[in-house]
Amino acid sequence: MSTVQIRDVRPETAAILKRRAALQGLSLSEYLRGELDRIAARPSRDEVLARISARSAPVLTDPVEELERARAERIGG
C-alpha cells in the first residue's frame, strides 16, 4: 500500500470531509481512501478523448436510403 499525504488543506474543507466520514461511520482515512478509489476508477477527460481519438471511423456499407427503408419497415412505416 502507498501512503499519500496532502498538505495545506483548508480547515473548512477538512471539517466537511471529517463530517462526511463520520456520517458514514468511517474514519477520515477510510472515507478518503474510498473517495480516491472512486476518482481513480473514472477515466479523466483527457483519457476519454484519447480513447475516442484512437477509434477508427465506422465503415458504412449500406446506402443511407437502404438503411432508412429498413428502419421504416421495422417500425411499420
ZITA-V620161 format. One record per run of one state. SS is the DSSP state (a for helix, b for strand, c for the rest). FROM is the first residue (numbers start at 0). TO is the last residue. Records with the same first field share a line. If there is no record, write none. Layout:
# ZITA-V620161
SS->FROM-TO / FROM-TO
This chain:
# ZITA-V620161
c->0-9 / 23-26 / 41-43 / 54-62 / 74-76
a->10-22 / 27-40 / 44-53 / 63-73
